[in-house]
Amino acid sequence: MEFLPRTLGTRPRLACEVRAEGVVAARAEDASAVLSAVSQVALASGVAIPHLRGGEAAETGAGAIGNGVIGRGMLVAAIRKVLEDVSQRTRDVTLVVPDAAVRVLLLEFDSLPAKAAEALPLVRFRLKKLLPFDADDAAVSYQVMATSRGVMQVLAVAMPNELQAEYEAVVREAGFEPGAVLPSTLAALAGLEEREIPTLIVNAGRDGVTTAIVKAGVLLLHRTVDLADGAAPVGSVAAAMEPVDTSIAAIAARMAALENRVPVREPEVVVEASVIAPKNEIGQAVSVAAAYFEDTLQSAPAVVLAAGPLGAETLTAIIDEAGVGIGPVAVQEMVERQMLGDGAASAGSRGGVPLGWLAGVRGALSN
């Protein structure tokens, strides 16, 4: 499973993820992505991380990233700290950005040229009517997922050039050079072994939750809900809330309802390791993904993997409280202890980097 094409060859052996909650970095010595060093720095809630909202990059305060000079300085310092902790001599880094900073879509084509230089303009043309920003002024990547019965399924990712440049600029200000740029959940999925059993992945944090379904290396669903300021969900499938009815008509009705929902001004919150996330929104997102899972695959999820700072234990409690109809399945961390080398062995223990934080950077190093 590639997620996404490595147009410049093997990605750097150093990866850094920027989230609203903080910054995390990791190093791996080879494509097995056994982490040899990890580091994490928390960010104050006032340090703004830009999203796409209403078709434009959201800007808070005086700057698109960092919420003004002081906030930007805090972000640059955090990136410098985590990367210097793990970098050794290399300065090239794969940058993992929030899912809400990109658009991820699943497209269908009759066919595409084998050469990327010829296929990319066709993908970009298809995106023109689907993106809330100008496709011609965006960085676009694609990956062929599968071909069956004359239909080619294609994963496409787009990010406004201006927004990508903002993220790359803070990495350069920290003294490092950004190479590949990947969205958080697709980065995490790149580290997942291909297996026939379909898997539901939940990447939840303070400002957003993404649900994804993968089967045999094929992405079936990618749906992001931006939790900041009551923003509407984006992705390949958009649907909403309880009661969960798995019929196609019911899913379509939930899609329309969620796109027009009234923002919740004072959401109930759950606190876990300095991460604050509206649990009603997260439970709702998992409910929708579970309904899509059952409707598409005619079974409940047997495996649920947690990525992101919320963690498997808290996510399990949220799912149980929300009454999501996925059976008594246990939520597992996407990053397991055997994926950690001696230099990262303290991750997941008290005082160490939580395992959920490492999903994106580890996947980015799996190539």
TORLUMPA-292730 format. One record per residue (C-alpha): residue number from 0; x, y, z. Coordinates in steps of 0.5 Angstrom, whole numbers, plus 2048, in hexadecimal, padded with zeros to 3 digits. Example, Ala and Ser with C-alpha at 12.3 -4.5 7.8 and 13.67 -1.06 7.14 Angstrom:
SITE pos  xx  yy  zz
SITE   0 819 7F7 810
SITE   1 81B 7FE 80E
END
This chain:
SITE pos  xx  yy  zz
SITE   0 800 800 800
SITE   1 803 806 7FE
SITE   2 7FF 80D 800
SITE   3 801 811 7FC
SITE   4 806 810 7F6
SITE   5 80D 811 7F8
SITE   6 80F 816 7F2
SITE   7 816 817 7F4
SITE   8 817 810 7F6
SITE   9 818 80E 7FD
SITE  10 816 813 802
SITE  11 81B 816 807
SITE  12 81C 812 80E
SITE  13 81A 817 812
SITE  14 813 819 813
SITE  15 80F 81F 817
SITE  16 807 81F 818
SITE  17 804 826 81A
SITE  18 7FE 826 81D
SITE  19 7F9 82B 821
SITE  20 7FC 827 828
SITE  21 803 827 826
SITE  22 809 825 822
SITE  23 80C 81E 822
SITE  24 812 81B 81E
SITE  25 815 814 81D
SITE  26 81B 811 819
SITE  27 81B 80A 816
SITE  28 822 807 813
SITE  29 81E 803 80D
SITE  30 818 802 80A
SITE  31 815 7FD 810
SITE  32 814 804 813
SITE  33 816 801 81A
SITE  34 817 808 81E
SITE  35 81E 809 820
SITE  36 81C 810 824
SITE  37 816 814 825
SITE  38 814 81A 828
SITE  39 80E 81E 82A
SITE  40 80D 826 82C
SITE  41 806 828 82E
SITE  42 803 82F 82B
SITE  43 7FF 834 82F
SITE  44 7F7 834 82C
SITE  45 7F9 83B 82A
SITE  46 7FE 839 825
SITE  47 7F9 839 81E
SITE  48 7FA 833 819
SITE  49 7F7 835 813
SITE  50 7F1 831 810
SITE  51 7ED 831 809
SITE  52 7E7 835 80B
SITE  53 7E2 837 806
SITE  54 7E7 836 800
SITE  55 7EC 83A 803
SITE  56 7F2 839 808
SITE  57 7EF 83B 80F
SITE  58 7F3 841 812
SITE  59 7F3 842 819
SITE  60 7F6 849 81C
SITE  61 7FC 84C 818
SITE  62 7FF 846 814
SITE  63 7FC 83F 811
SITE  64 801 83B 815
SITE  65 802 83D 81C
SITE  66 7FD 842 81E
SITE  67 802 848 81E
SITE  68 809 849 81F
SITE  69 809 846 826
SITE  70 805 840 824
SITE  71 809 83F 81E
SITE  72 80F 83F 821
SITE  73 80D 83A 826
SITE  74 80B 835 821
SITE  75 812 836 81D
SITE  76 815 835 824
SITE  77 811 82E 825
SITE  78 813 82C 81E
SITE  79 81A 82D 81F
SITE  80 81A 82A 826
SITE  81 817 823 824
SITE  82 81B 823 81D
SITE  83 822 824 821
SITE  84 820 81F 826
SITE  85 820 819 821
SITE  86 823 81C 81A
SITE  87 82B 81A 81B
SITE  88 82E 81D 815
SITE  89 828 81D 810
SITE  90 824 823 80F
SITE  91 81F 821 80A
SITE  92 818 81F 80D
SITE  93 811 81C 80A
SITE  94 80C 821 80D
SITE  95 805 81F 80F
SITE  96 800 824 810
SITE  97 7F9 824 812
SITE  98 7F3 820 80E
SITE  99 7EF 827 80F
SITE 100 7F5 82A 80B
SITE 101 7F4 826 804
SITE 102 7EE 823 800
SITE 103 7EE 81B 7FF
SITE 104 7E9 818 7FA
SITE 105 7E8 812 7F7
SITE 106 7E7 812 7EF
SITE 107 7E5 80D 7EA
SITE 108 7E8 80D 7E3
SITE 109 7E7 809 7DD
SITE 110 7EF 809 7DC
SITE 111 7F5 80E 7DD
SITE 112 7FB 80E 7DA
SITE 113 801 80A 7DD
SITE 114 805 810 7DD
SITE 115 804 815 7E3
SITE 116 806 81B 7DF
SITE 117 800 819 7DA
SITE 118 7FB 816 7DF
SITE 119 7FC 81C 7E4
SITE 120 7F9 822 7E0
SITE 121 7F2 81D 7DF
SITE 122 7F2 81C 7E7
SITE 123 7F3 824 7E8
SITE 124 7ED 825 7E3
SITE 125 7E9 820 7E6
SITE 126 7EA 824 7ED
SITE 127 7E8 82B 7EA
SITE 128 7E1 82A 7EC
SITE 129 7E2 826 7F2
SITE 130 7E7 82A 7F6
SITE 131 7E5 831 7FA
SITE 132 7EB 834 7F7
SITE 133 7EE 835 7F0
SITE 134 7F1 82E 7EE
SITE 135 7F6 832 7EA
SITE 136 7F9 835 7F0
SITE 137 7FA 82F 7F4
SITE 138 7FF 829 7F5
SITE 139 7FC 823 7F3
SITE 140 7FE 81C 7F4
SITE 141 7FA 815 7F2
SITE 142 7FB 80E 7F2
SITE 143 7F7 808 7EF
SITE 144 7F3 804 7F4
SITE 145 7F0 7FF 7F0
SITE 146 7EE 7FD 7E9
SITE 147 7E8 7F8 7E8
SITE 148 7E2 7F7 7E2
SITE 149 7E5 7FD 7DE
SITE 150 7E5 802 7E4
SITE 151 7EB 805 7E7
SITE 152 7EB 807 7EE
SITE 153 7F0 80D 7F0
SITE 154 7F1 811 7F6
SITE 155 7F3 818 7F5
SITE 156 7F6 81D 7FA
SITE 157 7F6 825 7F9
SITE 158 7F8 82A 7FD
SITE 159 7F9 832 7FB
SITE 160 800 834 7FA
SITE 161 7FF 83A 7FE
SITE 162 7FD 835 804
SITE 163 803 830 803
SITE 164 808 836 802
SITE 165 806 838 809
SITE 166 807 831 80C
SITE 167 80E 830 809
SITE 168 810 837 80B
SITE 169 810 836 812
SITE 170 814 82F 811
SITE 171 819 833 80D
SITE 172 819 839 813
SITE 173 81B 833 818
SITE 174 821 831 814
SITE 175 81E 82B 810
SITE 176 81C 82A 809
SITE 177 815 827 807
SITE 178 815 822 802
SITE 179 80E 81E 801
SITE 180 808 821 804
SITE 181 803 81C 807
SITE 182 7FC 81D 80A
SITE 183 7FC 819 811
SITE 184 7F7 813 810
SITE 185 7FA 811 809
SITE 186 801 812 80C
SITE 187 7FF 80D 812
SITE 188 7FB 808 80D
SITE 189 802 808 809
SITE 190 805 804 80F
SITE 191 7FF 7FF 80F
SITE 192 800 7F8 80C
SITE 193 7FC 7F6 807
SITE 194 7F7 7F1 809
SITE 195 7F0 7EE 807
SITE 196 7EC 7EF 80D
SITE 197 7E9 7F6 80C
SITE 198 7EC 7FB 811
SITE 199 7E8 801 814
SITE 200 7ED 807 816
SITE 201 7EC 80D 81B
SITE 202 7F1 813 81B
SITE 203 7EE 817 820
SITE 204 7F0 81E 824
SITE 205 7EE 824 826
SITE 206 7ED 828 820
SITE 207 7EA 822 81B
SITE 208 7E9 81B 81A
SITE 209 7EA 816 814
SITE 210 7E7 810 813
SITE 211 7EA 80B 80E
SITE 212 7E8 804 80B
SITE 213 7EE 800 808
SITE 214 7ED 7F9 805
SITE 215 7F3 7F5 802
SITE 216 7F7 7FC 801
SITE 217 7F1 7FF 7FD
SITE 218 7EE 805 801
SITE 219 7E6 805 801
SITE 220 7E5 80B 805
SITE 221 7E8 811 807
SITE 222 7E4 816 80B
SITE 223 7E6 81C 80F
SITE 224 7E2 820 814
SITE 225 7E6 827 816
SITE 226 7E4 828 81D
SITE 227 7E6 82F 81D
SITE 228 7E0 835 81D
SITE 229 7DB 830 81B
SITE 230 7DE 82E 814
SITE 231 7DA 82A 810
SITE 232 7DD 823 80E
SITE 233 7E2 822 808
SITE 234 7E4 81B 804
SITE 235 7E2 816 800
SITE 236 7DB 814 804
SITE 237 7D8 819 808
SITE 238 7D2 817 80D
SITE 239 7CF 818 814
SITE 240 7CC 816 81A
SITE 241 7C8 811 81E
SITE 242 7C4 80D 81E
SITE 243 7C9 809 819
SITE 244 7C5 806 813
SITE 245 7C9 802 80E
SITE 246 7C5 803 808
SITE 247 7C7 807 802
SITE 248 7C1 80C 803
SITE 249 7C3 80D 80A
SITE 250 7CA 80E 809
SITE 251 7C8 813 804
SITE 252 7C3 817 808
SITE 253 7C9 817 80E
SITE 254 7CD 81A 809
SITE 255 7C9 820 807
SITE 256 7C7 821 80F
SITE 257 7CE 821 811
SITE 258 7D0 826 80B
SITE 259 7CB 82B 80E
SITE 260 7CB 82A 815
SITE 261 7CB 830 81A
SITE 262 7D2 830 81E
SITE 263 7D3 82E 825
SITE 264 7D5 834 829
SITE 265 7D7 830 82F
SITE 266 7D8 829 82E
SITE 267 7D9 824 833
SITE 268 7E1 822 834
SITE 269 7E5 81D 836
SITE 270 7EC 81E 839
SITE 271 7F2 819 837
SITE 272 7F9 81B 838
SITE 273 7F8 823 836
SITE 274 7F4 821 830
SITE 275 7ED 824 830
SITE 276 7E8 821 82B
SITE 277 7E0 822 82B
SITE 278 7DE 81A 82C
SITE 279 7D7 81B 829
SITE 280 7DA 81D 822
SITE 281 7DF 817 823
SITE 282 7DA 812 824
SITE 283 7D6 815 81F
SITE 284 7DC 814 81A
SITE 285 7DD 80D 81C
SITE 286 7D5 80B 81B
SITE 287 7D5 80E 814
SITE 288 7DB 80A 812
SITE 289 7D9 804 815
SITE 290 7D2 804 812
SITE 291 7D6 805 80B
SITE 292 7DA 7FF 80D
SITE 293 7D4 7FB 80E
SITE 294 7D1 7FD 808
SITE 295 7D7 7FC 803
SITE 296 7DA 7F6 806
SITE 297 7D4 7F3 809
SITE 298 7D7 7F2 810
SITE 299 7D9 7F6 816
SITE 300 7E0 7F8 817
SITE 301 7E4 7F2 81A
SITE 302 7EA 7F7 81B
SITE 303 7EA 7FE 81D
SITE 304 7F1 802 81D
SITE 305 7F2 808 821
SITE 306 7F7 80E 81E
SITE 307 7F8 815 821
SITE 308 7F9 818 828
SITE 309 7F2 815 82B
SITE 310 7F5 80E 82C
SITE 311 7F1 807 82C
SITE 312 7EF 807 833
SITE 313 7EB 80E 832
SITE 314 7E9 80C 82B
SITE 315 7E6 806 82E
SITE 316 7E2 809 834
SITE 317 7DF 80E 82F
SITE 318 7DD 809 82A
SITE 319 7DA 805 830
SITE 320 7D6 80B 832
SITE 321 7D4 80D 82B
SITE 322 7D1 806 82B
SITE 323 7D4 805 824
SITE 324 7D1 7FF 821
SITE 325 7D8 7FB 820
SITE 326 7D8 7F6 825
SITE 327 7DC 7F4 82A
SITE 328 7E3 7F6 826
SITE 329 7E9 7F8 82A
SITE 330 7EC 7FF 827
SITE 331 7F3 7FD 826
SITE 332 7F9 802 825
SITE 333 7FC 803 81E
SITE 334 803 803 821
SITE 335 805 7FD 824
SITE 336 80B 7FC 829
SITE 337 80F 7F8 824
SITE 338 80F 7FE 81F
SITE 339 813 801 824
SITE 340 81B 801 825
SITE 341 81F 801 82B
SITE 342 820 809 82A
SITE 343 818 809 82A
SITE 344 816 804 82F
SITE 345 814 809 834
SITE 346 80E 80B 82F
SITE 347 807 809 832
SITE 348 80A 809 839
SITE 349 808 80E 83F
SITE 350 80C 814 83D
SITE 351 80E 811 836
SITE 352 80B 813 82F
SITE 353 804 810 82F
SITE 354 803 80B 829
SITE 355 7FE 80E 826
SITE 356 802 814 824
SITE 357 807 810 820
SITE 358 802 80D 81B
SITE 359 803 813 816
SITE 360 80A 813 816
SITE 361 80B 80C 816
SITE 362 807 80B 810
SITE 363 80B 811 80D
SITE 364 811 80D 80E
SITE 365 80F 806 80B
SITE 366 811 806 804
END
